[in-house]
C-alpha cells in the first residue's frame, strides 16, 4: 500500500494449511523497518523496530498478515 509517499508491505501465506515460510523483503536501502503484527483479542497491533541488512529484511510469514514499513 502507498499513502503520501510511504509504503507498507503486507505479507501472508494465503491458504488455510498452517504453513509458515521466510521471505526476504527488499526495502530499497532502508536502515530500519517497523514490523506490525496482529494481537489476537487486542485493540492494537504489536510493533517492533528492527534493523535491516543492506536494506533487506527477512520476515517470518504465516497465514496471519504481517505489515512492514520502511523507516
Biopython code that builds the backbone (N, CA, C, O; Angstrom):
import numpy as np
from Bio.PDB.StructureBuilder import StructureBuilder

atoms = [
    (1, "UNK", "N", (0.836, -1.162, 0.000)),
    (1, "UNK", "CA", (0.000, 0.000, 0.000)),
    (1, "UNK", "C", (0.887, 1.234, 0.000)),
    (1, "UNK", "O", (1.969, 1.236, 0.588)),
    (2, "UNK", "N", (0.418, 2.282, -0.666)),
    (2, "UNK", "CA", (1.158, 3.534, -0.718)),
    (2, "UNK", "C", (0.212, 4.659, -0.312)),
    (2, "UNK", "O", (-0.912, 4.752, -0.805)),
    (3, "UNK", "N", (0.686, 5.509, 0.593)),
    (3, "UNK", "CA", (-0.096, 6.667, 1.001)),
    (3, "UNK", "C", (0.866, 7.809, 1.279)),
    (3, "UNK", "O", (1.710, 7.707, 2.169)),
    (4, "UNK", "N", (0.747, 8.880, 0.534)),
    (4, "UNK", "CA", (1.576, 10.055, 0.755)),
    (4, "UNK", "C", (3.065, 9.783, 0.656)),
    (4, "UNK", "O", (3.848, 10.406, 1.373)),
    (5, "UNK", "N", (3.474, 8.878, -0.206)),
    (5, "UNK", "CA", (4.876, 8.578, -0.383)),
    (5, "UNK", "C", (5.406, 7.491, 0.540)),
    (5, "UNK", "O", (6.530, 7.024, 0.351)),
    (6, "UNK", "N", (4.626, 7.077, 1.533)),
    (6, "UNK", "CA", (5.037, 5.990, 2.424)),
    (6, "UNK", "C", (4.473, 4.678, 1.909)),
    (6, "UNK", "O", (3.342, 4.610, 1.427)),
    (7, "UNK", "N", (5.300, 3.622, 2.025)),
    (7, "UNK", "CA", (4.882, 2.301, 1.572)),
    (7, "UNK", "C", (4.742, 1.365, 2.760)),
    (7, "UNK", "O", (5.546, 1.401, 3.692)),
    (8, "UNK", "N", (3.720, 0.532, 2.720)),
    (8, "UNK", "CA", (3.529, -0.510, 3.719)),
    (8, "UNK", "C", (3.333, -1.810, 2.957)),
    (8, "UNK", "O", (2.504, -1.902, 2.052)),
    (9, "UNK", "N", (4.113, -2.811, 3.341)),
    (9, "UNK", "CA", (4.040, -4.119, 2.702)),
    (9, "UNK", "C", (3.228, -5.048, 3.594)),
    (9, "UNK", "O", (3.364, -5.014, 4.817)),
    (10, "UNK", "N", (2.385, -5.877, 2.986)),
    (10, "UNK", "CA", (1.594, -6.851, 3.716)),
    (10, "UNK", "C", (2.009, -8.230, 3.223)),
    (10, "UNK", "O", (1.892, -8.537, 2.036)),
    (11, "UNK", "N", (2.495, -9.060, 4.146)),
    (11, "UNK", "CA", (2.968, -10.394, 3.787)),
    (11, "UNK", "C", (2.102, -11.446, 4.474)),
    (11, "UNK", "O", (1.826, -11.343, 5.669)),
    (12, "UNK", "N", (1.675, -12.454, 3.723)),
    (12, "UNK", "CA", (0.878, -13.546, 4.274)),
    (12, "UNK", "C", (0.952, -14.738, 3.333)),
    (12, "UNK", "O", (1.187, -14.582, 2.135)),
    (13, "UNK", "N", (0.751, -15.921, 3.880)),
    (13, "UNK", "CA", (0.597, -17.126, 3.067)),
    (13, "UNK", "C", (-0.912, -17.371, 2.997)),
    (13, "UNK", "O", (-1.520, -17.754, 3.997)),
    (14, "UNK", "N", (-1.522, -17.153, 1.830)),
    (14, "UNK", "CA", (-2.992, -17.128, 1.743)),
    (14, "UNK", "C", (-3.646, -18.499, 1.550)),
    (14, "UNK", "O", (-4.471, -18.672, 0.653)),
    (15, "UNK", "N", (-3.287, -19.453, 2.374)),
    (15, "UNK", "CA", (-4.016, -20.716, 2.357)),
    (15, "UNK", "C", (-4.299, -21.101, 3.813)),
    (15, "UNK", "O", (-3.701, -20.534, 4.727)),
    (16, "UNK", "N", (-5.156, -22.005, 4.023)),
    (16, "UNK", "CA", (-5.505, -22.388, 5.385)),
    (16, "UNK", "C", (-4.933, -23.765, 5.695)),
    (16, "UNK", "O", (-5.655, -24.673, 6.106)),
    (17, "UNK", "N", (-3.622, -23.907, 5.490)),
    (17, "UNK", "CA", (-2.944, -25.181, 5.712)),
    (17, "UNK", "C", (-1.900, -25.087, 6.820)),
    (17, "UNK", "O", (-1.103, -26.006, 7.005)),
    (18, "UNK", "N", (-1.905, -23.973, 7.560)),
    (18, "UNK", "CA", (-0.999, -23.765, 8.690)),
    (18, "UNK", "C", (0.482, -23.785, 8.279)),
    (18, "UNK", "O", (1.340, -24.195, 9.060)),
    (19, "UNK", "N", (0.771, -23.342, 7.054)),
    (19, "UNK", "CA", (2.160, -23.290, 6.594)),
    (19, "UNK", "C", (2.840, -22.033, 7.117)),
    (19, "UNK", "O", (2.189, -21.037, 7.433)),
    (20, "UNK", "N", (4.156, -22.103, 7.198)),
    (20, "UNK", "CA", (4.970, -20.937, 7.526)),
    (20, "UNK", "C", (6.089, -20.851, 6.506)),
    (20, "UNK", "O", (6.408, -21.830, 5.831)),
    (21, "UNK", "N", (6.674, -19.686, 6.400)),
    (21, "UNK", "CA", (7.775, -19.507, 5.473)),
    (21, "UNK", "C", (8.596, -18.292, 5.843)),
    (21, "UNK", "O", (8.261, -17.550, 6.766)),
    (22, "UNK", "N", (9.663, -18.105, 5.116)),
    (22, "UNK", "CA", (10.531, -16.959, 5.315)),
    (22, "UNK", "C", (10.597, -16.197, 3.998)),
    (22, "UNK", "O", (10.685, -16.800, 2.929)),
    (23, "UNK", "N", (10.555, -14.875, 4.078)),
    (23, "UNK", "CA", (10.592, -14.046, 2.879)),
    (23, "UNK", "C", (11.604, -12.930, 3.091)),
    (23, "UNK", "O", (11.644, -12.313, 4.155)),
    (24, "UNK", "N", (12.424, -12.672, 2.071)),
    (24, "UNK", "CA", (13.364, -11.560, 2.145)),
    (24, "UNK", "C", (12.765, -10.379, 1.386)),
    (24, "UNK", "O", (12.595, -10.427, 0.167)),
    (25, "UNK", "N", (12.456, -9.337, 2.114)),
    (25, "UNK", "CA", (11.818, -8.148, 1.568)),
    (25, "UNK", "C", (12.870, -7.083, 1.294)),
    (25, "UNK", "O", (13.631, -6.715, 2.188)),
    (26, "UNK", "N", (12.916, -6.589, 0.069)),
    (26, "UNK", "CA", (13.855, -5.533, -0.313)),
    (26, "UNK", "C", (13.221, -4.187, 0.013)),
    (26, "UNK", "O", (12.217, -3.799, -0.585)),
    (27, "UNK", "N", (13.817, -3.482, 0.965)),
    (27, "UNK", "CA", (13.289, -2.181, 1.388)),
    (27, "UNK", "C", (14.091, -1.019, 0.798)),
    (27, "UNK", "O", (14.114, 0.079, 1.355)),
    (28, "UNK", "N", (14.728, -1.271, -0.307)),
    (28, "UNK", "CA", (15.416, -0.226, -1.077)),
    (28, "UNK", "C", (16.377, 0.621, -0.245)),
    (28, "UNK", "O", (16.355, 1.850, -0.313)),
    (29, "UNK", "N", (17.214, -0.047, 0.536)),
    (29, "UNK", "CA", (18.259, 0.668, 1.258)),
    (29, "UNK", "C", (17.875, 1.216, 2.612)),
    (29, "UNK", "O", (18.704, 1.845, 3.270)),
    (30, "UNK", "N", (16.646, 1.000, 3.054)),
    (30, "UNK", "CA", (16.243, 1.500, 4.381)),
    (30, "UNK", "C", (17.095, 0.839, 5.458)),
    (30, "UNK", "O", (17.383, -0.356, 5.383)),
    (31, "UNK", "N", (17.491, 1.609, 6.445)),
    (31, "UNK", "CA", (18.336, 1.076, 7.515)),
    (31, "UNK", "C", (17.527, 0.389, 8.598)),
    (31, "UNK", "O", (18.020, -0.529, 9.254)),
    (32, "UNK", "N", (16.281, 0.827, 8.795)),
    (32, "UNK", "CA", (15.407, 0.208, 9.783)),
    (32, "UNK", "C", (14.013, 0.031, 9.198)),
    (32, "UNK", "O", (13.662, 0.633, 8.184)),
    (33, "UNK", "N", (13.234, -0.806, 9.862)),
    (33, "UNK", "CA", (11.848, -1.037, 9.453)),
    (33, "UNK", "C", (11.020, -1.260, 10.711)),
    (33, "UNK", "O", (11.543, -1.649, 11.756)),
    (34, "UNK", "N", (9.731, -1.009, 10.595)),
    (34, "UNK", "CA", (8.802, -1.306, 11.672)),
    (34, "UNK", "C", (7.919, -2.459, 11.222)),
    (34, "UNK", "O", (7.323, -2.419, 10.146)),
    (35, "UNK", "N", (7.842, -3.490, 12.063)),
    (35, "UNK", "CA", (7.010, -4.649, 11.780)),
    (35, "UNK", "C", (5.785, -4.580, 12.684)),
    (35, "UNK", "O", (5.906, -4.426, 13.899)),
    (36, "UNK", "N", (4.605, -4.695, 12.080)),
    (36, "UNK", "CA", (3.338, -4.660, 12.809)),
    (36, "UNK", "C", (2.715, -6.050, 12.727)),
    (36, "UNK", "O", (2.543, -6.591, 11.635)),
    (37, "UNK", "N", (2.378, -6.628, 13.878)),
    (37, "UNK", "CA", (1.715, -7.925, 13.896)),
    (37, "UNK", "C", (0.403, -7.814, 14.660)),
    (37, "UNK", "O", (0.274, -7.031, 15.601)),
    (38, "UNK", "N", (-0.561, -8.612, 14.236)),
    (38, "UNK", "CA", (-1.871, -8.600, 14.874)),
    (38, "UNK", "C", (-1.797, -9.275, 16.233)),
    (38, "UNK", "O", (-1.070, -10.251, 16.413)),
    (39, "UNK", "N", (-2.550, -8.751, 17.182)),
    (39, "UNK", "CA", (-2.617, -9.283, 18.529)),
    (39, "UNK", "C", (-4.012, -9.887, 18.703)),
    (39, "UNK", "O", (-4.989, -9.143, 18.794)),
    (40, "UNK", "N", (-4.129, -11.222, 18.753)),
    (40, "UNK", "CA", (-5.457, -11.829, 18.912)),
    (40, "UNK", "C", (-6.181, -11.279, 20.137)),
    (40, "UNK", "O", (-5.644, -11.293, 21.245)),
    (41, "UNK", "N", (-7.395, -10.798, 19.930)),
    (41, "UNK", "CA", (-8.190, -10.241, 21.014)),
    (41, "UNK", "C", (-7.787, -8.842, 21.424)),
    (41, "UNK", "O", (-8.413, -8.257, 22.308)),
    (42, "UNK", "N", (-6.759, -8.290, 20.805)),
    (42, "UNK", "CA", (-6.280, -6.958, 21.163)),
    (42, "UNK", "C", (-6.913, -5.867, 20.314)),
    (42, "UNK", "O", (-7.508, -6.130, 19.269)),
    (43, "UNK", "N", (-6.768, -4.646, 20.788)),
    (43, "UNK", "CA", (-7.304, -3.492, 20.066)),
    (43, "UNK", "C", (-6.259, -2.807, 19.197)),
    (43, "UNK", "O", (-6.596, -1.958, 18.371)),
    (44, "UNK", "N", (-4.985, -3.173, 19.379)),
    (44, "UNK", "CA", (-3.910, -2.528, 18.624)),
    (44, "UNK", "C", (-2.903, -3.582, 18.182)),
    (44, "UNK", "O", (-2.814, -4.659, 18.771)),
    (45, "UNK", "N", (-2.153, -3.259, 17.147)),
    (45, "UNK", "CA", (-1.117, -4.159, 16.680)),
    (45, "UNK", "C", (0.126, -4.047, 17.557)),
    (45, "UNK", "O", (0.378, -3.016, 18.180)),
    (46, "UNK", "N", (0.891, -5.128, 17.588)),
    (46, "UNK", "CA", (2.179, -5.123, 18.270)),
    (46, "UNK", "C", (3.201, -4.592, 17.275)),
    (46, "UNK", "O", (3.251, -5.055, 16.135)),
    (47, "UNK", "N", (4.012, -3.631, 17.687)),
    (47, "UNK", "CA", (5.011, -3.067, 16.783)),
    (47, "UNK", "C", (6.406, -3.322, 17.328)),
    (47, "UNK", "O", (6.631, -3.342, 18.538)),
    (48, "UNK", "N", (7.328, -3.516, 16.410)),
    (48, "UNK", "CA", (8.734, -3.607, 16.792)),
    (48, "UNK", "C", (9.587, -3.040, 15.676)),
    (48, "UNK", "O", (9.345, -3.286, 14.495)),
    (49, "UNK", "N", (10.583, -2.283, 16.073)),
    (49, "UNK", "CA", (11.508, -1.664, 15.132)),
    (49, "UNK", "C", (12.732, -2.561, 15.027)),
    (49, "UNK", "O", (13.294, -2.983, 16.038)),
    (50, "UNK", "N", (13.143, -2.851, 13.784)),
    (50, "UNK", "CA", (14.281, -3.741, 13.547)),
    (50, "UNK", "C", (15.230, -3.097, 12.552)),
    (50, "UNK", "O", (14.840, -2.230, 11.769)),
    (51, "UNK", "N", (16.479, -3.535, 12.594)),
    (51, "UNK", "CA", (17.459, -3.083, 11.618)),
    (51, "UNK", "C", (17.434, -4.018, 10.418)),
    (51, "UNK", "O", (17.159, -5.211, 10.552)),
    (52, "UNK", "N", (17.723, -3.467, 9.251)),
    (52, "UNK", "CA", (17.792, -4.281, 8.046)),
    (52, "UNK", "C", (19.246, -4.679, 7.791)),
    (52, "UNK", "O", (20.163, -4.172, 8.436)),
    (53, "UNK", "N", (19.433, -5.565, 6.869)),
    (53, "UNK", "CA", (20.767, -5.973, 6.450)),
    (53, "UNK", "C", (20.946, -5.525, 5.007)),
    (53, "UNK", "O", (20.489, -6.188, 4.076)),
    (54, "UNK", "N", (21.613, -4.396, 4.836)),
    (54, "UNK", "CA", (21.794, -3.865, 3.487)),
    (54, "UNK", "C", (20.493, -3.473, 2.814)),
    (54, "UNK", "O", (20.367, -3.569, 1.594)),
    (55, "UNK", "N", (19.517, -3.029, 3.610)),
    (55, "UNK", "CA", (18.230, -2.612, 3.054)),
    (55, "UNK", "C", (17.275, -3.767, 2.816)),
    (55, "UNK", "O", (16.213, -3.579, 2.221)),
    (56, "UNK", "N", (17.637, -4.957, 3.271)),
    (56, "UNK", "CA", (16.764, -6.124, 3.109)),
    (56, "UNK", "C", (16.411, -6.667, 4.482)),
    (56, "UNK", "O", (17.187, -6.566, 5.432)),
    (57, "UNK", "N", (15.217, -7.248, 4.562)),
    (57, "UNK", "CA", (14.711, -7.738, 5.828)),
    (57, "UNK", "C", (14.118, -9.124, 5.640)),
    (57, "UNK", "O", (13.283, -9.330, 4.760)),
    (58, "UNK", "N", (14.543, -10.073, 6.460)),
    (58, "UNK", "CA", (13.954, -11.405, 6.436)),
    (58, "UNK", "C", (12.777, -11.413, 7.407)),
    (58, "UNK", "O", (12.900, -11.018, 8.566)),
    (59, "UNK", "N", (11.632, -11.873, 6.902)),
    (59, "UNK", "CA", (10.406, -11.852, 7.685)),
    (59, "UNK", "C", (9.817, -13.260, 7.720)),
    (59, "UNK", "O", (9.709, -13.919, 6.687)),
    (60, "UNK", "N", (9.436, -13.716, 8.917)),
    (60, "UNK", "CA", (8.712, -14.974, 9.034)),
    (60, "UNK", "C", (7.260, -14.706, 8.669)),
    (60, "UNK", "O", (6.645, -13.765, 9.172)),
    (61, "UNK", "N", (6.718, -15.544, 7.789)),
    (61, "UNK", "CA", (5.377, -15.316, 7.256)),
    (61, "UNK", "C", (4.493, -16.515, 7.578)),
    (61, "UNK", "O", (4.918, -17.665, 7.466)),
    (62, "UNK", "N", (3.247, -16.224, 7.982)),
    (62, "UNK", "CA", (2.251, -17.255, 8.254)),
    (62, "UNK", "C", (0.953, -16.855, 7.566)),
    (62, "UNK", "O", (0.939, -15.952, 6.730)),
    (63, "UNK", "N", (-0.136, -17.530, 7.922)),
    (63, "UNK", "CA", (-1.447, -17.156, 7.373)),
    (63, "UNK", "C", (-1.902, -15.792, 7.890)),
    (63, "UNK", "O", (-2.653, -15.087, 7.216)),
    (64, "UNK", "N", (-1.450, -15.430, 9.077)),
    (64, "UNK", "CA", (-1.816, -14.137, 9.657)),
    (64, "UNK", "C", (-0.957, -13.050, 9.027)),
    (64, "UNK", "O", (0.269, -13.153, 9.046)),
    (65, "UNK", "N", (-1.567, -12.020, 8.475)),
    (65, "UNK", "CA", (-0.784, -10.968, 7.810)),
    (65, "UNK", "C", (0.226, -10.288, 8.730)),
    (65, "UNK", "O", (-0.036, -10.069, 9.913)),
    (66, "UNK", "N", (1.376, -9.960, 8.165)),
    (66, "UNK", "CA", (2.417, -9.171, 8.827)),
    (66, "UNK", "C", (2.577, -7.906, 7.997)),
    (66, "UNK", "O", (2.661, -7.975, 6.770)),
    (67, "UNK", "N", (2.621, -6.763, 8.648)),
    (67, "UNK", "CA", (2.734, -5.480, 7.966)),
    (67, "UNK", "C", (4.132, -4.921, 8.215)),
    (67, "UNK", "O", (4.602, -4.909, 9.352)),
    (68, "UNK", "N", (4.791, -4.463, 7.169)),
    (68, "UNK", "CA", (6.163, -3.948, 7.281)),
    (68, "UNK", "C", (6.240, -2.572, 6.633)),
    (68, "UNK", "O", (5.774, -2.378, 5.510)),
    (69, "UNK", "N", (6.831, -1.620, 7.346)),
    (69, "UNK", "CA", (7.024, -0.269, 6.815)),
    (69, "UNK", "C", (8.497, 0.099, 6.969)),
    (69, "UNK", "O", (9.061, 0.000, 8.058)),
    (70, "UNK", "N", (9.112, 0.523, 5.865)),
    (70, "UNK", "CA", (10.496, 1.001, 5.923)),
    (70, "UNK", "C", (10.518, 2.344, 6.621)),
    (70, "UNK", "O", (9.644, 3.185, 6.410)),
    (71, "UNK", "N", (11.535, 2.539, 7.464)),
    (71, "UNK", "CA", (11.641, 3.804, 8.201)),
    (71, "UNK", "C", (12.659, 4.722, 7.539)),
    (71, "UNK", "O", (12.889, 5.834, 8.014)),
]
sb = StructureBuilder()
sb.init_structure("model")
sb.init_model(0)
sb.init_chain("A")
sb.init_seg("    ")
for serial, (resi, resn, name, xyz) in enumerate(atoms, 1):
    if name == "N":
        sb.init_residue(resn, " ", resi, " ")
    sb.init_atom(name, np.array(xyz, "f"), 0.0, 1.0, " ", f" {name:<3s}", serial, name[0])
structure = sb.get_structure()
